[in-house]
Amino acid sequence: MNEAINLLQWPAMVVTVIAAWLVGSSREGRRNVGFWVFLASNALWVVWAVSTQAWALVVLQVALAAMNIRGAQKTDADTDARGQNVSPP
């Protein structure tokens, strides 16, 4: 089990890189997805960090998750304000 947790850092890194690529997109939809992918990477990093007792990394990931939630909300609000990607009633 410890080896599986140790290997978790690699998918966490890949997910983080993919999220950064998406957030850097000029398309709003991709940016919004990027924030949610970043949240997944935050969760992966927290699992890995707790198992290695890297408490500073846990705190960092919680702070980054808060910023990613904020970014996702702002991207959704910007999209809704322009009347795009709004689901029908």
PDB file of N, CA, C and O in Angstrom:
ATOM      1  N   MET A   1       0.836  -1.201   0.000  1.00  0.00           N
ATOM      2  CA  MET A   1       0.000   0.000   0.000  1.00  0.00           C
ATOM      3  C   MET A   1       0.868   1.249   0.000  1.00  0.00           C
ATOM      4  O   MET A   1       0.574   2.207  -0.714  1.00  0.00           O
ATOM      5  N   ASN A   2       1.927   1.248   0.786  1.00  0.00           N
ATOM      6  CA  ASN A   2       2.802   2.411   0.858  1.00  0.00           C
ATOM      7  C   ASN A   2       3.436   2.708  -0.501  1.00  0.00           C
ATOM      8  O   ASN A   2       3.605   3.870  -0.871  1.00  0.00           O
ATOM      9  N   GLU A   3       3.787   1.648  -1.247  1.00  0.00           N
ATOM     10  CA  GLU A   3       4.366   1.842  -2.579  1.00  0.00           C
ATOM     11  C   GLU A   3       3.361   2.488  -3.526  1.00  0.00           C
ATOM     12  O   GLU A   3       3.727   3.340  -4.335  1.00  0.00           O
ATOM     13  N   ALA A   4       2.081   2.080  -3.426  1.00  0.00           N
ATOM     14  CA  ALA A   4       1.037   2.669  -4.272  1.00  0.00           C
ATOM     15  C   ALA A   4       0.860   4.149  -3.963  1.00  0.00           C
ATOM     16  O   ALA A   4       0.719   4.962  -4.876  1.00  0.00           O
ATOM     17  N   ILE A   5       0.865   4.500  -2.694  1.00  0.00           N
ATOM     18  CA  ILE A   5       0.757   5.909  -2.305  1.00  0.00           C
ATOM     19  C   ILE A   5       1.978   6.674  -2.796  1.00  0.00           C
ATOM     20  O   ILE A   5       1.855   7.801  -3.275  1.00  0.00           O
ATOM     21  N   ASN A   6       3.149   6.069  -2.680  1.00  0.00           N
ATOM     22  CA  ASN A   6       4.365   6.732  -3.142  1.00  0.00           C
ATOM     23  C   ASN A   6       4.302   7.004  -4.644  1.00  0.00           C
ATOM     24  O   ASN A   6       4.762   8.051  -5.100  1.00  0.00           O
ATOM     25  N   LEU A   7       3.741   6.080  -5.413  1.00  0.00           N
ATOM     26  CA  LEU A   7       3.615   6.259  -6.857  1.00  0.00           C
ATOM     27  C   LEU A   7       2.570   7.303  -7.234  1.00  0.00           C
ATOM     28  O   LEU A   7       2.538   7.760  -8.376  1.00  0.00           O
ATOM     29  N   LEU A   8       1.720   7.683  -6.293  1.00  0.00           N
ATOM     30  CA  LEU A   8       0.666   8.662  -6.552  1.00  0.00           C
ATOM     31  C   LEU A   8       1.216  10.031  -6.957  1.00  0.00           C
ATOM     32  O   LEU A   8       0.525  10.818  -7.603  1.00  0.00           O
ATOM     33  N   GLN A   9       2.452  10.305  -6.575  1.00  0.00           N
ATOM     34  CA  GLN A   9       3.022  11.610  -6.924  1.00  0.00           C
ATOM     35  C   GLN A   9       3.146  11.790  -8.434  1.00  0.00           C
ATOM     36  O   GLN A   9       3.101  12.922  -8.915  1.00  0.00           O
ATOM     37  N   TRP A  10       3.302  10.705  -9.193  1.00  0.00           N
ATOM     38  CA  TRP A  10       3.455  10.823 -10.648  1.00  0.00           C
ATOM     39  C   TRP A  10       2.146  11.190 -11.332  1.00  0.00           C
ATOM     40  O   TRP A  10       2.133  12.120 -12.139  1.00  0.00           O
ATOM     41  N   PRO A  11       1.048  10.503 -11.046  1.00  0.00           N
ATOM     42  CA  PRO A  11      -0.215  10.971 -11.638  1.00  0.00           C
ATOM     43  C   PRO A  11      -0.592  12.373 -11.161  1.00  0.00           C
ATOM     44  O   PRO A  11      -1.164  13.157 -11.919  1.00  0.00           O
ATOM     45  N   ALA A  12      -0.272  12.686  -9.906  1.00  0.00           N
ATOM     46  CA  ALA A  12      -0.555  14.031  -9.396  1.00  0.00           C
ATOM     47  C   ALA A  12       0.194  15.082 -10.207  1.00  0.00           C
ATOM     48  O   ALA A  12      -0.356  16.137 -10.524  1.00  0.00           O
ATOM     49  N   MET A  13       1.439  14.794 -10.540  1.00  0.00           N
ATOM     50  CA  MET A  13       2.238  15.717 -11.336  1.00  0.00           C
ATOM     51  C   MET A  13       1.666  15.863 -12.739  1.00  0.00           C
ATOM     52  O   MET A  13       1.571  16.974 -13.260  1.00  0.00           O
ATOM     53  N   VAL A  14       1.282  14.740 -13.357  1.00  0.00           N
ATOM     54  CA  VAL A  14       0.722  14.780 -14.714  1.00  0.00           C
ATOM     55  C   VAL A  14      -0.590  15.575 -14.723  1.00  0.00           C
ATOM     56  O   VAL A  14      -0.804  16.405 -15.606  1.00  0.00           O
ATOM     57  N   VAL A  15      -1.455  15.325 -13.756  1.00  0.00           N
ATOM     58  CA  VAL A  15      -2.728  16.044 -13.679  1.00  0.00           C
ATOM     59  C   VAL A  15      -2.483  17.538 -13.480  1.00  0.00           C
ATOM     60  O   VAL A  15      -3.188  18.360 -14.064  1.00  0.00           O
ATOM     61  N   THR A  16      -1.496  17.898 -12.666  1.00  0.00           N
ATOM     62  CA  THR A  16      -1.163  19.298 -12.445  1.00  0.00           C
ATOM     63  C   THR A  16      -0.706  19.965 -13.734  1.00  0.00           C
ATOM     64  O   THR A  16      -1.117  21.088 -14.026  1.00  0.00           O
ATOM     65  N   VAL A  17       0.131  19.296 -14.504  1.00  0.00           N
ATOM     66  CA  VAL A  17       0.618  19.860 -15.776  1.00  0.00           C
ATOM     67  C   VAL A  17      -0.537  20.030 -16.763  1.00  0.00           C
ATOM     68  O   VAL A  17      -0.628  21.055 -17.440  1.00  0.00           O
ATOM     69  N   ILE A  18      -1.412  19.039 -16.848  1.00  0.00           N
ATOM     70  CA  ILE A  18      -2.572  19.138 -17.740  1.00  0.00           C
ATOM     71  C   ILE A  18      -3.462  20.305 -17.322  1.00  0.00           C
ATOM     72  O   ILE A  18      -3.945  21.056 -18.169  1.00  0.00           O
ATOM     73  N   ALA A  19      -3.677  20.453 -16.018  1.00  0.00           N
ATOM     74  CA  ALA A  19      -4.501  21.554 -15.519  1.00  0.00           C
ATOM     75  C   ALA A  19      -3.886  22.907 -15.875  1.00  0.00           C
ATOM     76  O   ALA A  19      -4.597  23.825 -16.284  1.00  0.00           O
ATOM     77  N   ALA A  20      -2.584  23.029 -15.722  1.00  0.00           N
ATOM     78  CA  ALA A  20      -1.915  24.293 -16.057  1.00  0.00           C
ATOM     79  C   ALA A  20      -2.078  24.606 -17.542  1.00  0.00           C
ATOM     80  O   ALA A  20      -2.293  25.759 -17.916  1.00  0.00           O
ATOM     81  N   TRP A  21      -1.976  23.583 -18.385  1.00  0.00           N
ATOM     82  CA  TRP A  21      -2.159  23.777 -19.820  1.00  0.00           C
ATOM     83  C   TRP A  21      -3.587  24.255 -20.115  1.00  0.00           C
ATOM     84  O   TRP A  21      -3.785  25.168 -20.917  1.00  0.00           O
ATOM     85  N   LEU A  22      -4.561  23.646 -19.475  1.00  0.00           N
ATOM     86  CA  LEU A  22      -5.955  24.026 -19.702  1.00  0.00           C
ATOM     87  C   LEU A  22      -6.247  25.446 -19.215  1.00  0.00           C
ATOM     88  O   LEU A  22      -6.928  26.208 -19.901  1.00  0.00           O
ATOM     89  N   VAL A  23      -5.743  25.801 -18.051  1.00  0.00           N
ATOM     90  CA  VAL A  23      -5.986  27.137 -17.501  1.00  0.00           C
ATOM     91  C   VAL A  23      -5.340  28.210 -18.375  1.00  0.00           C
ATOM     92  O   VAL A  23      -5.819  29.343 -18.424  1.00  0.00           O
ATOM     93  N   GLY A  24      -4.268  27.859 -19.055  1.00  0.00           N
ATOM     94  CA  GLY A  24      -3.596  28.808 -19.943  1.00  0.00           C
ATOM     95  C   GLY A  24      -4.264  28.971 -21.295  1.00  0.00           C
ATOM     96  O   GLY A  24      -3.777  29.730 -22.132  1.00  0.00           O
ATOM     97  N   SER A  25      -5.369  28.275 -21.526  1.00  0.00           N
ATOM     98  CA  SER A  25      -6.053  28.326 -22.810  1.00  0.00           C
ATOM     99  C   SER A  25      -6.773  29.655 -22.999  1.00  0.00           C
ATOM    100  O   SER A  25      -7.174  30.297 -22.028  1.00  0.00           O
ATOM    101  N   SER A  26      -6.932  30.060 -24.247  1.00  0.00           N
ATOM    102  CA  SER A  26      -7.692  31.275 -24.547  1.00  0.00           C
ATOM    103  C   SER A  26      -9.200  30.991 -24.587  1.00  0.00           C
ATOM    104  O   SER A  26     -10.004  31.923 -24.629  1.00  0.00           O
ATOM    105  N   ARG A  27      -9.578  29.731 -24.574  1.00  0.00           N
ATOM    106  CA  ARG A  27     -10.996  29.354 -24.584  1.00  0.00           C
ATOM    107  C   ARG A  27     -11.518  29.230 -23.155  1.00  0.00           C
ATOM    108  O   ARG A  27     -10.944  28.524 -22.326  1.00  0.00           O
ATOM    109  N   GLU A  28     -12.607  29.925 -22.889  1.00  0.00           N
ATOM    110  CA  GLU A  28     -13.166  29.951 -21.531  1.00  0.00           C
ATOM    111  C   GLU A  28     -13.522  28.563 -21.010  1.00  0.00           C
ATOM    112  O   GLU A  28     -13.276  28.252 -19.845  1.00  0.00           O
ATOM    113  N   GLY A  29     -14.094  27.739 -21.863  1.00  0.00           N
ATOM    114  CA  GLY A  29     -14.485  26.406 -21.429  1.00  0.00           C
ATOM    115  C   GLY A  29     -13.298  25.588 -20.959  1.00  0.00           C
ATOM    116  O   GLY A  29     -13.369  24.903 -19.939  1.00  0.00           O
ATOM    117  N   ARG A  30     -12.210  25.664 -21.706  1.00  0.00           N
ATOM    118  CA  ARG A  30     -11.002  24.934 -21.299  1.00  0.00           C
ATOM    119  C   ARG A  30     -10.435  25.492 -20.002  1.00  0.00           C
ATOM    120  O   ARG A  30      -9.996  24.736 -19.135  1.00  0.00           O
ATOM    121  N   ARG A  31     -10.445  26.819 -19.866  1.00  0.00           N
ATOM    122  CA  ARG A  31      -9.944  27.412 -18.610  1.00  0.00           C
ATOM    123  C   ARG A  31     -10.762  26.915 -17.431  1.00  0.00           C
ATOM    124  O   ARG A  31     -10.206  26.556 -16.393  1.00  0.00           O
ATOM    125  N   ASN A  32     -12.081  26.893 -17.586  1.00  0.00           N
ATOM    126  CA  ASN A  32     -12.941  26.453 -16.495  1.00  0.00           C
ATOM    127  C   ASN A  32     -12.657  24.998 -16.139  1.00  0.00           C
ATOM    128  O   ASN A  32     -12.543  24.658 -14.961  1.00  0.00           O
ATOM    129  N   VAL A  33     -12.543  24.140 -17.146  1.00  0.00           N
ATOM    130  CA  VAL A  33     -12.204  22.733 -16.896  1.00  0.00           C
ATOM    131  C   VAL A  33     -10.851  22.641 -16.191  1.00  0.00           C
ATOM    132  O   VAL A  33     -10.657  21.804 -15.309  1.00  0.00           O
ATOM    133  N   GLY A  34      -9.928  23.501 -16.584  1.00  0.00           N
ATOM    134  CA  GLY A  34      -8.598  23.509 -15.962  1.00  0.00           C
ATOM    135  C   GLY A  34      -8.643  23.722 -14.464  1.00  0.00           C
ATOM    136  O   GLY A  34      -7.898  23.084 -13.721  1.00  0.00           O
ATOM    137  N   PHE A  35      -9.518  24.620 -14.011  1.00  0.00           N
ATOM    138  CA  PHE A  35      -9.627  24.844 -12.565  1.00  0.00           C
ATOM    139  C   PHE A  35     -10.119  23.595 -11.849  1.00  0.00           C
ATOM    140  O   PHE A  35      -9.658  23.284 -10.751  1.00  0.00           O
ATOM    141  N   TRP A  36     -11.049  22.880 -12.465  1.00  0.00           N
ATOM    142  CA  TRP A  36     -11.557  21.650 -11.851  1.00  0.00           C
ATOM    143  C   TRP A  36     -10.511  20.542 -11.884  1.00  0.00           C
ATOM    144  O   TRP A  36     -10.428  19.737 -10.957  1.00  0.00           O
ATOM    145  N   VAL A  37      -9.717  20.499 -12.945  1.00  0.00           N
ATOM    146  CA  VAL A  37      -8.629  19.513 -13.010  1.00  0.00           C
ATOM    147  C   VAL A  37      -7.587  19.846 -11.952  1.00  0.00           C
ATOM    148  O   VAL A  37      -7.031  18.950 -11.318  1.00  0.00           O
ATOM    149  N   PHE A  38      -7.319  21.153 -11.761  1.00  0.00           N
ATOM    150  CA  PHE A  38      -6.406  21.553 -10.687  1.00  0.00           C
ATOM    151  C   PHE A  38      -6.928  21.071  -9.335  1.00  0.00           C
ATOM    152  O   PHE A  38      -6.143  20.630  -8.496  1.00  0.00           O
ATOM    153  N   LEU A  39      -8.229  21.146  -9.114  1.00  0.00           N
ATOM    154  CA  LEU A  39      -8.789  20.654  -7.847  1.00  0.00           C
ATOM    155  C   LEU A  39      -8.540  19.162  -7.674  1.00  0.00           C
ATOM    156  O   LEU A  39      -8.264  18.704  -6.566  1.00  0.00           O
ATOM    157  N   ALA A  40      -8.634  18.414  -8.746  1.00  0.00           N
ATOM    158  CA  ALA A  40      -8.320  16.983  -8.669  1.00  0.00           C
ATOM    159  C   ALA A  40      -6.854  16.785  -8.310  1.00  0.00           C
ATOM    160  O   ALA A  40      -6.519  15.909  -7.513  1.00  0.00           O
ATOM    161  N   SER A  41      -5.979  17.599  -8.896  1.00  0.00           N
ATOM    162  CA  SER A  41      -4.555  17.471  -8.574  1.00  0.00           C
ATOM    163  C   SER A  41      -4.292  17.860  -7.126  1.00  0.00           C
ATOM    164  O   SER A  41      -3.452  17.254  -6.461  1.00  0.00           O
ATOM    165  N   ASN A  42      -5.013  18.877  -6.631  1.00  0.00           N
ATOM    166  CA  ASN A  42      -4.866  19.248  -5.220  1.00  0.00           C
ATOM    167  C   ASN A  42      -5.202  18.065  -4.319  1.00  0.00           C
ATOM    168  O   ASN A  42      -4.493  17.797  -3.349  1.00  0.00           O
ATOM    169  N   ALA A  43      -6.278  17.362  -4.640  1.00  0.00           N
ATOM    170  CA  ALA A  43      -6.677  16.200  -3.833  1.00  0.00           C
ATOM    171  C   ALA A  43      -5.616  15.103  -3.890  1.00  0.00           C
ATOM    172  O   ALA A  43      -5.277  14.509  -2.867  1.00  0.00           O
ATOM    173  N   LEU A  44      -5.093  14.836  -5.086  1.00  0.00           N
ATOM    174  CA  LEU A  44      -4.041  13.818  -5.207  1.00  0.00           C
ATOM    175  C   LEU A  44      -2.814  14.187  -4.389  1.00  0.00           C
ATOM    176  O   LEU A  44      -2.239  13.347  -3.696  1.00  0.00           O
ATOM    177  N   TRP A  45      -2.418  15.458  -4.478  1.00  0.00           N
ATOM    178  CA  TRP A  45      -1.236  15.887  -3.715  1.00  0.00           C
ATOM    179  C   TRP A  45      -1.471  15.805  -2.211  1.00  0.00           C
ATOM    180  O   TRP A  45      -0.553  15.469  -1.462  1.00  0.00           O
ATOM    181  N   VAL A  46      -2.678  16.105  -1.764  1.00  0.00           N
ATOM    182  CA  VAL A  46      -2.966  16.021  -0.325  1.00  0.00           C
ATOM    183  C   VAL A  46      -2.848  14.579   0.153  1.00  0.00           C
ATOM    184  O   VAL A  46      -2.267  14.318   1.206  1.00  0.00           O
ATOM    185  N   VAL A  47      -3.398  13.642  -0.618  1.00  0.00           N
ATOM    186  CA  VAL A  47      -3.290  12.225  -0.234  1.00  0.00           C
ATOM    187  C   VAL A  47      -1.820  11.826  -0.127  1.00  0.00           C
ATOM    188  O   VAL A  47      -1.417  11.184   0.843  1.00  0.00           O
ATOM    189  N   TRP A  48      -1.030  12.201  -1.113  1.00  0.00           N
ATOM    190  CA  TRP A  48       0.386  11.848  -1.093  1.00  0.00           C
ATOM    191  C   TRP A  48       1.102  12.546   0.064  1.00  0.00           C
ATOM    192  O   TRP A  48       1.897  11.923   0.768  1.00  0.00           O
ATOM    193  N   ALA A  49       0.828  13.824   0.260  1.00  0.00           N
ATOM    194  CA  ALA A  49       1.518  14.600   1.296  1.00  0.00           C
ATOM    195  C   ALA A  49       1.197  14.095   2.700  1.00  0.00           C
ATOM    196  O   ALA A  49       2.082  14.047   3.555  1.00  0.00           O
ATOM    197  N   VAL A  50      -0.044  13.723   2.944  1.00  0.00           N
ATOM    198  CA  VAL A  50      -0.409  13.198   4.265  1.00  0.00           C
ATOM    199  C   VAL A  50       0.344  11.899   4.533  1.00  0.00           C
ATOM    200  O   VAL A  50       0.814  11.665   5.646  1.00  0.00           O
ATOM    201  N   SER A  51       0.454  11.058   3.510  1.00  0.00           N
ATOM    202  CA  SER A  51       1.135   9.781   3.708  1.00  0.00           C
ATOM    203  C   SER A  51       2.622   9.956   3.992  1.00  0.00           C
ATOM    204  O   SER A  51       3.236   9.110   4.642  1.00  0.00           O
ATOM    205  N   THR A  52       3.197  11.042   3.510  1.00  0.00           N
ATOM    206  CA  THR A  52       4.622  11.303   3.751  1.00  0.00           C
ATOM    207  C   THR A  52       4.843  12.333   4.861  1.00  0.00           C
ATOM    208  O   THR A  52       5.973  12.726   5.149  1.00  0.00           O
ATOM    209  N   GLN A  53       3.748  12.754   5.471  1.00  0.00           N
ATOM    210  CA  GLN A  53       3.771  13.758   6.535  1.00  0.00           C
ATOM    211  C   GLN A  53       4.413  15.066   6.079  1.00  0.00           C
ATOM    212  O   GLN A  53       5.148  15.706   6.831  1.00  0.00           O
ATOM    213  N   ALA A  54       4.128  15.448   4.851  1.00  0.00           N
ATOM    214  CA  ALA A  54       4.613  16.720   4.292  1.00  0.00           C
ATOM    215  C   ALA A  54       3.533  17.774   4.546  1.00  0.00           C
ATOM    216  O   ALA A  54       2.771  18.131   3.648  1.00  0.00           O
ATOM    217  N   TRP A  55       3.485  18.261   5.777  1.00  0.00           N
ATOM    218  CA  TRP A  55       2.383  19.118   6.217  1.00  0.00           C
ATOM    219  C   TRP A  55       2.368  20.467   5.512  1.00  0.00           C
ATOM    220  O   TRP A  55       1.293  21.018   5.277  1.00  0.00           O
ATOM    221  N   ALA A  56       3.515  21.005   5.172  1.00  0.00           N
ATOM    222  CA  ALA A  56       3.547  22.273   4.434  1.00  0.00           C
ATOM    223  C   ALA A  56       2.905  22.106   3.056  1.00  0.00           C
ATOM    224  O   ALA A  56       2.238  23.016   2.563  1.00  0.00           O
ATOM    225  N   LEU A  57       3.106  20.954   2.444  1.00  0.00           N
ATOM    226  CA  LEU A  57       2.494  20.685   1.143  1.00  0.00           C
ATOM    227  C   LEU A  57       0.980  20.556   1.279  1.00  0.00           C
ATOM    228  O   LEU A  57       0.245  20.984   0.388  1.00  0.00           O
ATOM    229  N   VAL A  58       0.507  19.979   2.366  1.00  0.00           N
ATOM    230  CA  VAL A  58      -0.936  19.889   2.608  1.00  0.00           C
ATOM    231  C   VAL A  58      -1.520  21.294   2.706  1.00  0.00           C
ATOM    232  O   VAL A  58      -2.535  21.590   2.075  1.00  0.00           O
ATOM    233  N   VAL A  59      -0.891  22.153   3.487  1.00  0.00           N
ATOM    234  CA  VAL A  59      -1.381  23.528   3.645  1.00  0.00           C
ATOM    235  C   VAL A  59      -1.351  24.256   2.300  1.00  0.00           C
ATOM    236  O   VAL A  59      -2.296  24.966   1.955  1.00  0.00           O
ATOM    237  N   LEU A  60      -0.272  24.081   1.545  1.00  0.00           N
ATOM    238  CA  LEU A  60      -0.170  24.701   0.225  1.00  0.00           C
ATOM    239  C   LEU A  60      -1.303  24.235  -0.674  1.00  0.00           C
ATOM    240  O   LEU A  60      -1.918  25.058  -1.352  1.00  0.00           O
ATOM    241  N   GLN A  61      -1.594  22.953  -0.700  1.00  0.00           N
ATOM    242  CA  GLN A  61      -2.636  22.425  -1.573  1.00  0.00           C
ATOM    243  C   GLN A  61      -4.018  22.919  -1.163  1.00  0.00           C
ATOM    244  O   GLN A  61      -4.869  23.156  -2.020  1.00  0.00           O
ATOM    245  N   VAL A  62      -4.248  23.076   0.123  1.00  0.00           N
ATOM    246  CA  VAL A  62      -5.530  23.623   0.587  1.00  0.00           C
ATOM    247  C   VAL A  62      -5.665  25.074   0.123  1.00  0.00           C
ATOM    248  O   VAL A  62      -6.734  25.482  -0.331  1.00  0.00           O
ATOM    249  N   ALA A  63      -4.588  25.852   0.237  1.00  0.00           N
ATOM    250  CA  ALA A  63      -4.618  27.246  -0.228  1.00  0.00           C
ATOM    251  C   ALA A  63      -4.820  27.313  -1.735  1.00  0.00           C
ATOM    252  O   ALA A  63      -5.603  28.128  -2.222  1.00  0.00           O
ATOM    253  N   LEU A  64      -4.121  26.464  -2.473  1.00  0.00           N
ATOM    254  CA  LEU A  64      -4.281  26.442  -3.931  1.00  0.00           C
ATOM    255  C   LEU A  64      -5.683  25.982  -4.331  1.00  0.00           C
ATOM    256  O   LEU A  64      -6.244  26.478  -5.308  1.00  0.00           O
ATOM    257  N   ALA A  65      -6.242  25.044  -3.586  1.00  0.00           N
ATOM    258  CA  ALA A  65      -7.605  24.585  -3.873  1.00  0.00           C
ATOM    259  C   ALA A  65      -8.592  25.741  -3.700  1.00  0.00           C
ATOM    260  O   ALA A  65      -9.512  25.898  -4.503  1.00  0.00           O
ATOM    261  N   ALA A  66      -8.404  26.547  -2.659  1.00  0.00           N
ATOM    262  CA  ALA A  66      -9.280  27.714  -2.455  1.00  0.00           C
ATOM    263  C   ALA A  66      -9.180  28.669  -3.641  1.00  0.00           C
ATOM    264  O   ALA A  66     -10.192  29.205  -4.093  1.00  0.00           O
ATOM    265  N   MET A  67      -7.969  28.883  -4.144  1.00  0.00           N
ATOM    266  CA  MET A  67      -7.801  29.760  -5.308  1.00  0.00           C
ATOM    267  C   MET A  67      -8.416  29.143  -6.564  1.00  0.00           C
ATOM    268  O   MET A  67      -8.973  29.859  -7.396  1.00  0.00           O
ATOM    269  N   ASN A  68      -8.318  27.828  -6.704  1.00  0.00           N
ATOM    270  CA  ASN A  68      -8.908  27.159  -7.863  1.00  0.00           C
ATOM    271  C   ASN A  68     -10.430  27.202  -7.813  1.00  0.00           C
ATOM    272  O   ASN A  68     -11.079  27.337  -8.850  1.00  0.00           O
ATOM    273  N   ILE A  69     -11.002  27.089  -6.629  1.00  0.00           N
ATOM    274  CA  ILE A  69     -12.457  27.224  -6.487  1.00  0.00           C
ATOM    275  C   ILE A  69     -12.871  28.632  -6.877  1.00  0.00           C
ATOM    276  O   ILE A  69     -13.859  28.821  -7.588  1.00  0.00           O
ATOM    277  N   ARG A  70     -12.123  29.614  -6.417  1.00  0.00           N
ATOM    278  CA  ARG A  70     -12.399  31.010  -6.778  1.00  0.00           C
ATOM    279  C   ARG A  70     -12.303  31.209  -8.289  1.00  0.00           C
ATOM    280  O   ARG A  70     -13.165  31.854  -8.887  1.00  0.00           O
ATOM    281  N   GLY A  71     -11.265  30.660  -8.904  1.00  0.00           N
ATOM    282  CA  GLY A  71     -11.092  30.786 -10.349  1.00  0.00           C
ATOM    283  C   GLY A  71     -12.229  30.131 -11.116  1.00  0.00           C
ATOM    284  O   GLY A  71     -12.716  30.684 -12.102  1.00  0.00           O
ATOM    285  N   ALA A  72     -12.654  28.957 -10.668  1.00  0.00           N
ATOM    286  CA  ALA A  72     -13.762  28.259 -11.325  1.00  0.00           C
ATOM    287  C   ALA A  72     -15.046  29.067 -11.200  1.00  0.00           C
ATOM    288  O   ALA A  72     -15.812  29.164 -12.159  1.00  0.00           O
ATOM    289  N   GLN A  73     -15.288  29.643 -10.036  1.00  0.00           N
ATOM    290  CA  GLN A  73     -16.492  30.449  -9.844  1.00  0.00           C
ATOM    291  C   GLN A  73     -16.470  31.697 -10.720  1.00  0.00           C
ATOM    292  O   GLN A  73     -17.482  32.064 -11.316  1.00  0.00           O
ATOM    293  N   LYS A  74     -15.312  32.343 -10.794  1.00  0.00           N
ATOM    294  CA  LYS A  74     -15.206  33.553 -11.617  1.00  0.00           C
ATOM    295  C   LYS A  74     -15.364  33.215 -13.093  1.00  0.00           C
ATOM    296  O   LYS A  74     -15.997  33.970 -13.832  1.00  0.00           O
ATOM    297  N   THR A  75     -14.808  32.111 -13.528  1.00  0.00           N
ATOM    298  CA  THR A  75     -14.945  31.718 -14.932  1.00  0.00           C
ATOM    299  C   THR A  75     -16.396  31.397 -15.242  1.00  0.00           C
ATOM    300  O   THR A  75     -16.899  31.780 -16.298  1.00  0.00           O
ATOM    301  N   ASP A  76     -17.080  30.699 -14.337  1.00  0.00           N
ATOM    302  CA  ASP A  76     -18.506  30.405 -14.531  1.00  0.00           C
ATOM    303  C   ASP A  76     -19.322  31.689 -14.568  1.00  0.00           C
ATOM    304  O   ASP A  76     -20.216  31.832 -15.403  1.00  0.00           O
ATOM    305  N   ALA A  77     -19.021  32.624 -13.670  1.00  0.00           N
ATOM    306  CA  ALA A  77     -19.765  33.886 -13.618  1.00  0.00           C
ATOM    307  C   ALA A  77     -19.549  34.694 -14.892  1.00  0.00           C
ATOM    308  O   ALA A  77     -20.495  35.289 -15.409  1.00  0.00           O
ATOM    309  N   ASP A  78     -18.318  34.726 -15.407  1.00  0.00           N
ATOM    310  CA  ASP A  78     -18.034  35.446 -16.649  1.00  0.00           C
ATOM    311  C   ASP A  78     -18.786  34.828 -17.810  1.00  0.00           C
ATOM    312  O   ASP A  78     -19.331  35.543 -18.651  1.00  0.00           O
ATOM    313  N   THR A  79     -18.820  33.518 -17.863  1.00  0.00           N
ATOM    314  CA  THR A  79     -19.509  32.823 -18.947  1.00  0.00           C
ATOM    315  C   THR A  79     -21.013  33.077 -18.851  1.00  0.00           C
ATOM    316  O   THR A  79     -21.651  33.354 -19.867  1.00  0.00           O
ATOM    317  N   ASP A  80     -21.586  32.988 -17.660  1.00  0.00           N
ATOM    318  CA  ASP A  80     -23.020  33.203 -17.484  1.00  0.00           C
ATOM    319  C   ASP A  80     -23.408  34.636 -17.812  1.00  0.00           C
ATOM    320  O   ASP A  80     -24.483  34.863 -18.368  1.00  0.00           O
ATOM    321  N   ALA A  81     -22.565  35.611 -17.482  1.00  0.00           N
ATOM    322  CA  ALA A  81     -22.866  37.017 -17.732  1.00  0.00           C
ATOM    323  C   ALA A  81     -22.977  37.308 -19.223  1.00  0.00           C
ATOM    324  O   ALA A  81     -23.706  38.216 -19.623  1.00  0.00           O
ATOM    325  N   ARG A  82     -22.269  36.555 -20.043  1.00  0.00           N
ATOM    326  CA  ARG A  82     -22.326  36.751 -21.495  1.00  0.00           C
ATOM    327  C   ARG A  82     -23.408  35.893 -22.145  1.00  0.00           C
ATOM    328  O   ARG A  82     -23.601  35.942 -23.360  1.00  0.00           O
ATOM    329  N   GLY A  83     -24.109  35.111 -21.332  1.00  0.00           N
ATOM    330  CA  GLY A  83     -25.191  34.301 -21.859  1.00  0.00           C
ATOM    331  C   GLY A  83     -24.733  33.067 -22.595  1.00  0.00           C
ATOM    332  O   GLY A  83     -25.502  32.483 -23.358  1.00  0.00           O
ATOM    333  N   GLN A  84     -23.505  32.656 -22.385  1.00  0.00           N
ATOM    334  CA  GLN A  84     -22.983  31.460 -23.038  1.00  0.00           C
ATOM    335  C   GLN A  84     -22.926  30.329 -22.027  1.00  0.00           C
ATOM    336  O   GLN A  84     -22.777  30.550 -20.825  1.00  0.00           O
ATOM    337  N   ASN A  85     -23.047  29.127 -22.536  1.00  0.00           N
ATOM    338  CA  ASN A  85     -22.926  27.927 -21.716  1.00  0.00           C
ATOM    339  C   ASN A  85     -23.921  27.916 -20.567  1.00  0.00           C
ATOM    340  O   ASN A  85     -23.672  27.282 -19.542  1.00  0.00           O
ATOM    341  N   VAL A  86     -25.029  28.598 -20.721  1.00  0.00           N
ATOM    342  CA  VAL A  86     -26.048  28.595 -19.675  1.00  0.00           C
ATOM    343  C   VAL A  86     -27.025  27.479 -20.012  1.00  0.00           C
ATOM    344  O   VAL A  86     -27.561  27.422 -21.119  1.00  0.00           O
ATOM    345  N   SER A  87     -27.251  26.598 -19.052  1.00  0.00           N
ATOM    346  CA  SER A  87     -28.160  25.483 -19.320  1.00  0.00           C
ATOM    347  C   SER A  87     -29.595  25.991 -19.366  1.00  0.00           C
ATOM    348  O   SER A  87     -29.950  26.915 -18.634  1.00  0.00           O
ATOM    349  N   PRO A  88     -30.427  25.390 -20.226  1.00  0.00           N
ATOM    350  CA  PRO A  88     -31.819  25.833 -20.340  1.00  0.00           C
ATOM    351  C   PRO A  88     -32.594  25.532 -19.068  1.00  0.00           C
ATOM    352  O   PRO A  88     -32.236  24.618 -18.324  1.00  0.00           O
ATOM    353  N   PRO A  89     -33.670  26.303 -18.807  1.00  0.00           N
ATOM    354  CA  PRO A  89     -34.447  26.101 -17.567  1.00  0.00           C
ATOM    355  C   PRO A  89     -35.161  24.775 -17.528  1.00  0.00           C
ATOM    356  O   PRO A  89     -35.847  24.472 -16.552  1.00  0.00           O
TER     357      PRO A  89
END
